[in-house]
Amino acid sequence: MRKSESDISPQQLIQSLPGYDKGAFDVTYKDYSYVDTTRIGEKMLLREFDKDLFEARLQAEEQDPYRYGSYFIYEANNRTKQFKVCSFLNITGQDVTALYPQFIYESILKEATGNPNLKFKVTTAPFPVRSYLKQFKE
């Protein structure tokens, strides 16, 4: 739900995800404007979203894996460059902790810069094995 002209809709961010145009994401949307945030603010939104994710998983016909992750976008203001996204990850997927947040970072940068062709690539490498641990290698 957009609050001002400078806000970017969740749909815009999702459609900017790498691979979205090739069907890499199964997307559903829900409006959480009904949630009362006067007591504990954004935490209530996240609790409601988490509850919905859990209940949807229980209803899914295929359980393996239900999904690799979900994004909850609760602020995307391009004028102030304030973006608040919560990533819920299914860590049973070996690459999800590195890739899933990376996808939304790239999407945010595309929208914030106005460059739909932007590619934000990150390479990770493990720390070197310490000499102490090498003694346990067979």
Rosetta silent file (secondary structure, phi, psi, omega in degrees, C-alpha in Angstrom):
SEQUENCE: MRKSESDISPQQLIQSLPGYDKGAFDVTYKDYSYVDTTRIGEKMLLREFDKDLFEARLQAEEQDPYRYGSYFIYEANNRTKQFKVCSFLNITGQDVTALYPQFIYESILKEATGNPNLKFKVTTAPFPVRSYLKQFKE
SCORE:     score description
SCORE:     0.000 S_00000001
   1 L     0.000  119.737 -178.475    0.000    0.000    0.000 S_00000001
   2 L   -81.601  134.894  179.138    1.589    3.270   -1.131 S_00000001
   3 L  -100.113  -26.017  179.669    1.430    6.167    1.295 S_00000001
   4 L  -149.972  169.687  179.694    2.985    8.824   -0.940 S_00000001
   5 L   -63.533  -24.267 -179.188    4.206    9.358   -4.480 S_00000001
   6 L   -83.454   -7.762  178.461    7.782    8.717   -3.349 S_00000001
   7 E   -77.522  143.323  174.171    6.893    5.241   -2.087 S_00000001
   8 L  -100.834  132.826 -178.287    7.739    2.233   -4.201 S_00000001
   9 L   -73.402  152.585  174.788    5.104   -0.485   -4.117 S_00000001
  10 H   -55.955  -35.921  178.857    6.007   -3.986   -2.960 S_00000001
  11 H   -60.747  -40.569  178.287    4.972   -5.169   -6.433 S_00000001
  12 H   -61.727  -44.583  179.755    7.608   -2.913   -8.031 S_00000001
  13 H   -64.453  -43.496 -178.755   10.335   -4.329   -5.797 S_00000001
  14 H   -64.773  -41.756 -179.344    9.259   -7.914   -6.390 S_00000001
  15 H   -68.421  -16.471  176.965    9.072   -7.408  -10.161 S_00000001
  16 L   -90.700   -1.607  178.228   12.664   -6.082  -10.073 S_00000001
  17 L   -62.607  140.821  177.109   14.002   -9.284   -8.495 S_00000001
  18 L   -61.965  129.189  179.618   16.566  -11.047  -10.686 S_00000001
  19 L    88.685   -6.065 -179.591   14.821  -13.853  -12.538 S_00000001
  20 H   -58.668  -43.720 -177.871   11.289  -12.626  -11.771 S_00000001
  21 H   -66.923  -13.405  178.276   10.553  -12.167  -15.471 S_00000001
  22 H  -102.343    8.633  177.210   11.554  -15.813  -16.056 S_00000001
  23 L    82.122   22.953 -177.323    9.146  -17.162  -13.417 S_00000001
  24 L   -73.259  -15.030 -176.392   11.726  -17.761  -10.696 S_00000001
  25 L  -125.223  135.951  173.403    9.373  -16.535   -7.945 S_00000001
  26 L   -99.345  106.895 -168.061    5.882  -17.669   -6.966 S_00000001
  27 L  -107.649  134.951  169.454    4.447  -14.435   -5.580 S_00000001
  28 L  -129.873  150.310 -179.341    1.420  -13.769   -3.408 S_00000001
  29 L  -123.534  148.023  174.220    0.439  -10.448   -1.861 S_00000001
  30 L  -144.229  138.745  179.399   -1.571   -9.605    1.230 S_00000001
  31 L   -89.041  120.240 -179.827   -2.593   -6.220    2.603 S_00000001
  32 L  -105.029   21.557 -179.167   -1.704   -5.880    6.295 S_00000001
  33 L   -65.977  -16.579  178.762   -3.130   -2.388    6.755 S_00000001
  34 L   -75.861  -14.081 -175.942   -5.726   -3.850    9.140 S_00000001
  35 L   -73.932  129.450  178.821   -3.056   -4.695   11.736 S_00000001
  36 L   -78.773  113.671 -178.170   -3.061   -2.394   14.765 S_00000001
  37 L  -105.140   11.918 -175.786    0.495   -1.126   15.169 S_00000001
  38 L   -69.358  -30.990 -177.276   -0.194    1.410   17.938 S_00000001
  39 L   -80.762  -57.241 -175.268    1.102   -0.814   20.758 S_00000001
  40 L  -125.645   19.661  171.487    4.300   -2.376   19.472 S_00000001
  41 L    62.040 -135.611 -173.418    4.617   -0.966   15.963 S_00000001
  42 H   -61.758  -24.170  179.735    6.199   -2.961   13.164 S_00000001
  43 H   -59.160  -35.373  178.936    6.590   -6.049   15.352 S_00000001
  44 H   -65.433  -38.511  177.445    2.832   -6.639   15.088 S_00000001
  45 H   -62.182  -45.870 -178.904    3.050   -6.632   11.293 S_00000001
  46 H   -66.113  -37.210  177.329    5.880   -9.153   11.345 S_00000001
  47 H   -63.217  -43.258  179.904    4.053  -11.378   13.813 S_00000001
  48 H   -65.380  -42.090  178.391    0.964  -11.413   11.614 S_00000001
  49 H   -63.378  -45.718  179.196    3.050  -12.134    8.513 S_00000001
  50 H   -60.253  -41.970  178.115    4.931  -14.940   10.279 S_00000001
  51 H   -61.419  -44.452  178.956    1.636  -16.464   11.408 S_00000001
  52 H   -62.937  -40.699  177.835    0.306  -16.370    7.850 S_00000001
  53 H   -61.871  -44.082 -178.774    3.482  -18.015    6.503 S_00000001
  54 H   -63.455  -45.720 -179.191    3.258  -20.795    9.072 S_00000001
  55 H   -66.621  -37.376  177.933   -0.412  -21.465    8.372 S_00000001
  56 H   -64.342  -37.671  178.743    0.160  -21.426    4.593 S_00000001
  57 H   -62.538  -38.273 -179.772    2.934  -23.997    4.990 S_00000001
  58 H   -68.133  -26.849 -179.350    0.538  -26.295    6.827 S_00000001
  59 H   -87.761  -12.958 -175.244   -1.966  -26.009    3.955 S_00000001
  60 L   -67.929  139.511  177.298    0.574  -26.657    1.197 S_00000001
  61 L   -73.366  -41.905  178.139    0.255  -29.896   -0.715 S_00000001
  62 L   -96.436  125.443 -176.634    3.973  -30.108   -1.390 S_00000001
  63 L  -104.873   -1.774 -170.082    6.074  -29.856    1.739 S_00000001
  64 L  -125.148  100.219  -24.871    9.566  -30.335    0.337 S_00000001
  65 L   -82.584  155.563  179.535   10.505  -27.470    0.428 S_00000001
  66 L   -61.688  -51.922  174.171    7.451  -25.310    0.905 S_00000001
  67 L  -162.857  158.806 -179.303    9.379  -22.253   -0.225 S_00000001
  68 L   -80.712  -26.824  179.313   12.904  -20.935   -0.004 S_00000001
  69 E   178.226  175.404  178.564   11.896  -17.661    1.555 S_00000001
  70 E  -143.529  151.376  175.504    9.551  -14.733    1.757 S_00000001
  71 E  -114.439  134.246  171.707    9.936  -10.979    1.762 S_00000001
  72 E  -115.127  110.651 -176.348    7.906   -8.655    3.928 S_00000001
  73 E  -102.269  113.363 -178.044    8.271   -5.122    2.579 S_00000001
  74 E  -119.164    0.989  166.582    6.977   -2.529    5.002 S_00000001
  75 E  -158.798  132.834  176.566    8.681    0.641    3.827 S_00000001
  76 E  -148.388   84.573 -176.517   10.056    1.614    0.439 S_00000001
  77 E  -108.121  110.354 -175.633   10.496    5.370    0.203 S_00000001
  78 L   -77.102  -23.621  178.519   12.585    6.414   -2.759 S_00000001
  79 L   -69.453  -46.327 -179.017   12.727   10.093   -1.764 S_00000001
  80 L   -90.979   -8.150 -177.108   14.349    9.412    1.619 S_00000001
  81 L    60.415   36.391  176.070   16.003    6.177    0.415 S_00000001
  82 E  -101.788  118.725  179.977   14.518    4.323    3.384 S_00000001
  83 E  -128.439  124.688  178.608   13.792    0.671    2.625 S_00000001
  84 E  -122.869  114.627 -178.443   12.618   -1.769    5.271 S_00000001
  85 E  -134.316  135.662  174.505   12.370   -5.394    4.248 S_00000001
  86 E  -111.077  127.411  177.807   12.291   -8.478    6.400 S_00000001
  87 E  -101.591  126.507  173.246   13.471  -11.721    4.800 S_00000001
  88 E  -104.405  120.814 -172.957   12.112  -14.994    6.121 S_00000001
  89 E  -114.794  139.322  171.253   14.412  -17.806    4.987 S_00000001
  90 L   -92.263   98.664 -171.494   13.968  -21.546    4.781 S_00000001
  91 L   -78.064    9.349  172.282   17.495  -22.498    5.751 S_00000001
  92 L   -75.662  -15.779  174.140   17.088  -26.093    4.587 S_00000001
  93 L   -85.105  129.505 -171.315   18.183  -24.794    1.168 S_00000001
  94 L   -65.226  -29.489 -174.862   21.986  -24.674    1.057 S_00000001
  95 L  -105.643   -2.821 -170.663   22.294  -21.379   -0.829 S_00000001
  96 H   -64.286  -35.043 -177.435   19.265  -19.485    0.419 S_00000001
  97 H   -68.002  -26.932  177.314   21.002  -17.508    3.185 S_00000001
  98 H   -88.591  -42.362 -171.502   23.405  -15.978    0.678 S_00000001
  99 H   -83.001  -42.398 -172.689   21.159  -15.603   -2.357 S_00000001
 100 H   -61.683  -48.167  175.015   17.727  -14.642   -1.058 S_00000001
 101 H   -62.876  -36.117  179.770   18.786  -11.406    0.690 S_00000001
 102 H   -59.340  -38.834 -179.868   21.031  -10.625   -2.295 S_00000001
 103 H   -61.207  -44.707 -177.876   18.035  -10.719   -4.639 S_00000001
 104 H   -73.085  -32.268  175.614   16.114   -8.079   -2.677 S_00000001
 105 H   -60.676  -44.904  179.255   19.225   -5.882   -2.308 S_00000001
 106 H   -62.789  -42.025  179.404   19.597   -5.854   -6.083 S_00000001
 107 H   -61.475  -45.673  178.916   15.918   -5.069   -6.517 S_00000001
 108 H   -60.943  -45.071  179.773   16.080   -2.162   -4.065 S_00000001
 109 H   -63.346  -38.280  176.658   19.157   -0.741   -5.801 S_00000001
 110 H   -59.393  -48.169 -177.699   17.460   -0.986   -9.210 S_00000001
 111 H   -70.661  -40.854 -177.529   14.449    0.949   -7.966 S_00000001
 112 H   -67.443  -34.001 -179.302   16.411    3.461   -5.868 S_00000001
 113 H   -92.897  -13.168 -177.044   18.762    4.344   -8.712 S_00000001
 114 L    74.682   17.882 -178.023   16.168    4.135  -11.477 S_00000001
 115 L  -111.275   96.226 -177.645   18.428    1.719  -13.361 S_00000001
 116 L   -67.795  -13.159 -179.693   16.479   -1.445  -14.296 S_00000001
 117 L   -96.658    2.479 -178.233   19.647   -3.000  -15.772 S_00000001
 118 L   -60.081  136.653  174.279   21.710   -2.690  -12.589 S_00000001
 119 L  -121.895  124.841 -179.517   23.456   -5.888  -11.516 S_00000001
 120 L  -113.251  101.643 -175.656   24.677   -6.131   -7.937 S_00000001
 121 L  -106.674  139.388  177.764   27.057   -9.073   -7.703 S_00000001
 122 L  -131.749  135.855  175.393   28.770  -10.330   -4.591 S_00000001
 123 L  -112.236  130.597  177.118   31.360  -13.067   -4.342 S_00000001
 124 L  -114.040  148.835  178.086   31.855  -14.839   -1.067 S_00000001
 125 L  -140.180  141.702  179.673   34.758  -17.024   -0.095 S_00000001
 126 L   -68.833  155.918  173.459   35.288  -19.042    3.058 S_00000001
 127 L   -65.323  150.729  177.857   37.919  -18.039    5.534 S_00000001
 128 L   -63.639  150.112  177.946   41.168  -19.999    5.184 S_00000001
 129 L   -71.545  128.528  179.701   41.443  -23.122    7.277 S_00000001
 130 L   -70.196  149.659 -177.402   43.521  -22.406   10.343 S_00000001
 131 H   -59.485  -32.810  178.321   46.685  -24.451   10.821 S_00000001
 132 H   -60.668  -40.140 -178.411   45.278  -25.833   14.071 S_00000001
 133 H   -76.172  -24.813 -179.765   42.340  -27.384   12.191 S_00000001
 134 H   -61.670  -25.648 -179.557   44.539  -28.795    9.436 S_00000001
 135 L   -66.644  -18.894 -178.553   45.889  -31.391   11.855 S_00000001
 136 L   -91.485   -4.869 -179.903   42.437  -33.041   11.882 S_00000001
 137 L   -71.208  136.014 -179.834   42.349  -33.446    8.115 S_00000001
 138 L   -86.321    0.000    0.000   42.610  -37.044    7.006 S_00000001
